[in-house]
Amino acid sequence: MSYRRPDGGSTRSSSGRGYGGTAFGTISGWVLAALIAGAIMVVGFIIGGTTGLAGAYVGAVASATAAVAPQATPTAAVQATAAPTAGTDDGGAAAGGGNAAGGSAVTDAEPEEELTLAPDANALAFAETELTAPANTVVRLLFENQNELGVQHNWVLVNGGDDVAAAVNDAAQGNSGALFVPPPGTDDALAYTAMLNAGENGEVVFTTPEAGTYAYICTFPGHYLGGMVGVLTVE
């Protein structure tokens, strides 16, 4: 606490020292130094602790990464499947007439007569739905698959009418390995060409049966059921 002497002397504190005295200045310096030192220690602790934590985190991540090795994605085995090969047994056929035509009436004898027919160019039908031939005669039938639809066709002579034709067609549908021609041993299939691509020709030589009417069909899937049928009249 300060006061002024009656004689006009200098001001003093109640302790006998001024505010700028040596004792107060020294104490203030110590306090400031202690605070600075404490702050430095705290900052050092924080930095050291953060560094330690960061190091521990990095170490943990590295350990986890090493423990769990990435697994390669399994690759599915791909086995190539060969396309069905047309049968080469008696009665087999391949696109383009690669194998011989067949049927129970097929012969190697020299033809005495010749017949020619073709499919309708723009429909699943034969262009000639009626043919005529003499009985018990060796005939060469030339089938010209000239159509604008780009579809395969064949010609199959059956030993009877529609009921027999349906059975022969059913047998051919189960013979996909030989491109849907009647399989060997189909007795009611008297004669048939190979299954021909559009633009190809095929032929079959056979002996005509006894006088009567005989259906002929195409056994490519759906064609017989779609109406690709004709009649051979044997006289």
C-alpha positions as CSV (number, residue, x, y, z in Angstrom):
1,M,0.0,0.0,0.0
2,S,1.5,3.4,-1.0
3,Y,1.4,6.8,0.8
4,R,2.9,10.2,0.5
5,R,4.9,11.8,3.3
6,P,3.8,15.1,4.6
7,D,7.1,16.6,3.7
8,G,6.6,15.5,0.0
9,G,8.9,12.4,0.1
10,S,8.8,9.6,-2.4
11,T,6.0,7.0,-2.6
12,R,6.7,3.5,-1.1
13,S,4.9,0.3,-0.7
14,S,3.7,-1.1,2.6
15,S,6.5,-3.7,2.5
16,G,9.0,-1.0,2.2
17,R,9.9,-1.9,-1.5
18,G,8.6,-0.5,-4.7
19,Y,6.7,-2.5,-7.4
20,G,9.8,-2.6,-9.5
21,G,11.9,-4.0,-6.6
22,T,14.4,-6.7,-7.0
23,A,12.6,-9.3,-5.0
24,F,9.3,-9.2,-7.0
25,G,11.2,-9.2,-10.3
26,T,13.2,-12.2,-9.3
27,I,10.1,-14.1,-8.2
28,S,8.3,-13.2,-11.4
29,G,11.3,-14.5,-13.5
30,W,11.3,-17.8,-11.7
31,V,7.6,-18.3,-12.2
32,L,7.9,-17.4,-15.9
33,A,10.8,-19.8,-16.3
34,A,8.9,-22.5,-14.6
35,L,5.9,-22.0,-16.8
36,I,8.0,-22.1,-19.9
37,A,9.8,-25.2,-18.8
38,G,6.5,-26.9,-17.9
39,A,5.1,-26.0,-21.3
40,I,8.1,-27.4,-23.0
41,M,7.8,-30.6,-21.0
42,V,4.1,-30.9,-21.9
43,V,4.7,-30.3,-25.6
44,G,7.5,-32.8,-25.5
45,F,5.3,-35.4,-23.8
46,I,2.5,-34.8,-26.3
47,I,4.9,-35.1,-29.3
48,G,6.6,-38.1,-27.8
49,G,3.3,-39.8,-27.0
50,T,1.9,-39.0,-30.5
51,T,5.0,-40.3,-32.1
52,G,4.8,-43.4,-30.0
53,L,1.2,-44.0,-30.8
54,A,1.8,-43.4,-34.5
55,G,4.7,-45.9,-34.4
56,A,2.5,-48.4,-32.6
57,Y,-0.3,-48.0,-35.1
58,V,2.0,-48.3,-38.1
59,G,3.5,-51.4,-36.5
60,A,0.1,-53.0,-35.9
61,V,-1.0,-52.3,-39.5
62,A,2.2,-53.8,-40.9
63,S,1.7,-56.9,-38.7
64,A,-1.9,-57.3,-39.8
65,T,-1.0,-56.9,-43.4
66,A,1.8,-59.5,-43.2
67,A,-0.5,-61.9,-41.3
68,V,-3.3,-61.8,-43.9
69,A,-1.8,-62.4,-47.3
70,P,-4.0,-61.5,-50.3
71,Q,-5.6,-64.6,-51.9
72,A,-5.6,-64.9,-55.7
73,T,-9.0,-65.1,-57.3
74,P,-9.6,-68.7,-58.4
75,T,-9.9,-69.1,-62.2
76,A,-12.6,-71.5,-63.4
77,A,-11.3,-74.2,-65.6
78,V,-12.7,-74.0,-69.1
79,Q,-12.9,-77.2,-70.9
80,A,-13.5,-76.9,-74.6
81,T,-16.3,-79.0,-75.9
82,A,-16.0,-80.3,-79.4
83,A,-19.0,-79.8,-81.7
84,P,-20.9,-82.9,-82.6
85,T,-19.4,-84.8,-85.5
86,A,-21.8,-86.2,-88.1
87,G,-22.0,-90.0,-88.0
88,T,-20.1,-91.9,-90.6
89,D,-22.0,-95.2,-90.2
90,D,-24.4,-96.4,-92.9
91,G,-27.1,-93.8,-93.1
92,G,-25.0,-91.0,-91.6
93,A,-25.0,-87.6,-93.2
94,A,-23.1,-84.3,-92.9
95,A,-24.0,-80.8,-94.1
96,G,-22.9,-80.4,-97.7
97,G,-23.4,-84.1,-98.4
98,G,-20.0,-85.1,-96.9
99,N,-21.3,-88.6,-96.2
100,A,-23.3,-91.0,-98.4
101,A,-27.1,-90.8,-98.5
102,G,-28.9,-93.7,-97.0
103,G,-32.1,-95.7,-96.7
104,S,-33.2,-99.3,-96.9
105,A,-33.8,-99.1,-100.7
106,V,-30.4,-97.5,-101.6
107,T,-28.5,-99.3,-104.3
108,D,-25.2,-99.1,-106.2
109,A,-26.8,-100.2,-109.4
110,E,-26.8,-98.0,-112.5
111,P,-29.8,-95.6,-112.5
112,E,-32.5,-96.1,-115.2
113,E,-34.5,-93.0,-114.3
114,E,-33.7,-89.6,-112.9
115,L,-35.9,-87.2,-110.8
116,T,-35.1,-83.7,-109.9
117,L,-36.7,-81.5,-107.2
118,A,-36.0,-78.5,-105.1
119,P,-37.4,-76.6,-102.1
120,D,-39.6,-73.6,-102.4
121,A,-37.2,-70.6,-102.6
122,N,-39.1,-68.6,-99.9
123,A,-41.0,-71.1,-97.8
124,L,-40.6,-74.3,-95.8
125,A,-42.0,-76.5,-98.6
126,F,-41.0,-78.5,-101.6
127,A,-41.3,-76.7,-105.0
128,E,-42.5,-80.0,-106.4
129,T,-45.0,-81.7,-104.1
130,E,-45.8,-84.5,-106.6
131,L,-43.4,-86.9,-108.4
132,T,-44.0,-90.0,-110.5
133,A,-41.7,-93.0,-111.1
134,P,-42.0,-96.6,-112.4
135,A,-42.1,-99.5,-109.8
136,N,-39.1,-101.6,-109.1
137,T,-36.8,-99.3,-111.0
138,V,-33.4,-97.9,-110.1
139,V,-33.8,-94.1,-109.8
140,R,-31.4,-91.3,-109.2
141,L,-33.0,-88.4,-107.3
142,L,-31.2,-85.1,-107.5
143,F,-32.1,-82.6,-104.7
144,E,-31.1,-79.0,-105.3
145,N,-31.3,-77.0,-102.1
146,Q,-31.5,-73.6,-103.8
147,N,-33.5,-71.4,-101.4
148,E,-33.3,-67.7,-100.3
149,L,-34.0,-68.5,-96.6
150,G,-30.5,-69.8,-96.0
151,V,-31.9,-73.0,-94.3
152,Q,-30.9,-76.6,-94.5
153,H,-33.1,-79.2,-96.2
154,N,-33.0,-82.9,-97.1
155,W,-35.3,-85.3,-98.9
156,V,-36.6,-88.5,-97.3
157,L,-38.8,-91.1,-99.0
158,V,-40.9,-93.0,-96.5
159,N,-42.6,-96.4,-96.8
160,G,-46.1,-95.2,-96.5
161,G,-48.3,-92.2,-95.8
162,D,-48.5,-89.5,-93.1
163,D,-48.5,-92.0,-90.2
164,V,-45.3,-93.6,-91.3
165,A,-43.8,-90.1,-92.2
166,A,-44.4,-88.9,-88.6
167,A,-42.6,-91.9,-87.1
168,V,-39.6,-91.5,-89.5
169,N,-39.5,-87.8,-88.7
170,D,-39.5,-88.5,-84.9
171,A,-36.6,-91.0,-85.4
172,A,-34.6,-88.3,-87.2
173,Q,-35.1,-85.7,-84.5
174,G,-33.3,-88.0,-82.1
175,N,-30.3,-88.3,-84.5
176,S,-28.8,-84.9,-84.0
177,G,-25.2,-86.3,-84.2
178,A,-25.9,-87.0,-87.9
179,L,-27.7,-83.7,-88.5
180,F,-31.3,-85.0,-88.1
181,V,-31.4,-87.6,-91.0
182,P,-33.1,-90.9,-90.1
183,P,-30.7,-93.1,-88.1
184,P,-29.4,-96.4,-89.5
185,G,-32.0,-99.2,-89.1
186,T,-35.0,-97.0,-89.8
187,D,-36.7,-99.5,-92.1
188,D,-39.5,-97.2,-93.1
189,A,-37.0,-94.7,-94.5
190,L,-36.6,-96.0,-98.0
191,A,-34.2,-93.4,-99.3
192,Y,-32.8,-90.0,-98.2
193,T,-30.2,-87.5,-99.1
194,A,-27.7,-85.9,-96.8
195,M,-28.7,-82.7,-94.9
196,L,-27.7,-79.9,-97.3
197,N,-26.8,-76.3,-96.7
198,A,-28.6,-73.7,-98.8
199,G,-27.0,-73.5,-102.3
200,E,-25.8,-77.2,-102.2
201,N,-27.0,-80.2,-104.1
202,G,-27.3,-83.8,-103.1
203,E,-28.5,-87.1,-104.6
204,V,-29.5,-90.6,-103.7
205,V,-29.8,-93.7,-105.9
206,F,-32.5,-96.2,-104.9
207,T,-34.9,-98.8,-106.1
208,T,-38.5,-97.8,-106.2
209,P,-40.9,-99.9,-104.2
210,E,-44.1,-101.6,-105.5
211,A,-46.8,-99.5,-107.1
212,G,-48.5,-97.1,-104.6
213,T,-48.2,-93.7,-103.1
214,Y,-45.4,-92.8,-100.8
215,A,-44.8,-89.6,-98.8
216,Y,-41.5,-87.7,-98.9
217,I,-40.5,-85.2,-96.3
218,C,-37.7,-82.9,-95.0
219,T,-36.5,-84.0,-91.5
220,F,-34.8,-80.8,-90.5
221,P,-36.4,-79.9,-87.1
222,G,-39.7,-78.3,-87.6
223,H,-39.9,-78.6,-91.4
224,Y,-42.1,-81.7,-91.6
225,L,-44.4,-80.3,-89.0
226,G,-44.4,-77.0,-90.9
227,G,-45.8,-78.8,-94.0
228,M,-42.6,-79.7,-96.0
229,V,-44.2,-82.9,-97.5
230,G,-44.8,-84.3,-101.0
231,V,-46.0,-87.6,-102.6
232,L,-44.2,-89.9,-104.9
233,T,-46.6,-92.0,-107.0
234,V,-45.1,-95.3,-108.1
235,E,-46.8,-96.9,-111.1
